[in-house]
Amino acid sequence: MIRAARDRNVFEATSRRLRPFHRRRTVLLKTERDRVECSVSSFLSSAVVASPLISSGGGGGGSGHTNVNVLD
């Protein structure tokens, strides 16, 4: 329950300011399971937040997913 509430707060904070959270994320990782969950949530939030920026570069949704995978 606490983890779910924290993830929801983290997701909302991520959609507001992606980069500070990206740095903080590496500190929060303690287990492989947390790492997977953070990767999935950051992938989703990155796709939502960065997709307009990426699509303006001419890539569209497909390159958006590729860029997120490369960053992870």
C-alpha positions in Angstrom: 0.0 0.0 0.0 2.7 2.5 1.0 4.7 1.5 -2.1 1.7 2.1 -4.4 1.0 5.5 -2.9 4.7 6.4 -3.2 4.7 5.3 -6.9 1.7 7.4 -7.6 3.3 10.5 -6.0 6.6 9.7 -7.9 4.7 9.5 -11.2 2.9 12.8 -10.6 6.2 14.5 -9.7 7.9 12.9 -12.7 5.3 14.3 -15.1 6.1 17.8 -13.7 9.9 17.6 -13.7 11.4 14.6 -15.3 15.2 15.3 -15.0 15.5 15.9 -11.2 13.6 12.7 -10.6 15.8 10.8 -13.0 18.8 11.7 -10.9 17.0 10.8 -7.7 15.8 7.5 -9.1 19.3 6.0 -9.1 19.6 6.7 -5.4 16.2 5.0 -4.6 17.1 1.7 -6.3 17.7 -0.9 -3.7 16.7 -4.2 -5.2 16.4 -5.6 -8.7 12.6 -5.6 -8.3 12.6 -1.8 -7.5 14.8 -1.3 -10.5 12.4 -3.0 -12.8 9.4 -1.1 -11.4 11.3 2.2 -11.7 12.3 1.4 -15.3 8.7 0.7 -16.3 7.3 3.8 -14.6 10.0 6.0 -16.0 9.5 4.4 -19.4 5.8 5.3 -19.3 6.3 8.8 -17.9 9.1 9.5 -20.3 6.9 8.4 -23.2 4.1 10.6 -22.1 6.3 13.7 -21.3 8.9 13.4 -24.0 6.8 12.2 -26.9 5.8 15.7 -28.1 9.5 16.8 -27.9 10.6 13.7 -29.8 7.9 13.8 -32.4 8.8 17.4 -33.1 12.2 16.1 -34.0 10.6 14.0 -36.8 10.8 10.6 -35.1 7.2 10.0 -33.9 6.2 7.4 -31.4 8.5 4.7 -32.6 11.7 6.6 -32.1 10.3 7.8 -28.7 10.3 4.2 -27.5 13.7 3.6 -28.9 15.2 6.6 -27.2 13.8 5.6 -23.9 15.2 2.1 -24.2 18.6 3.5 -25.1 18.6 5.8 -22.1 17.7 3.0 -19.7 
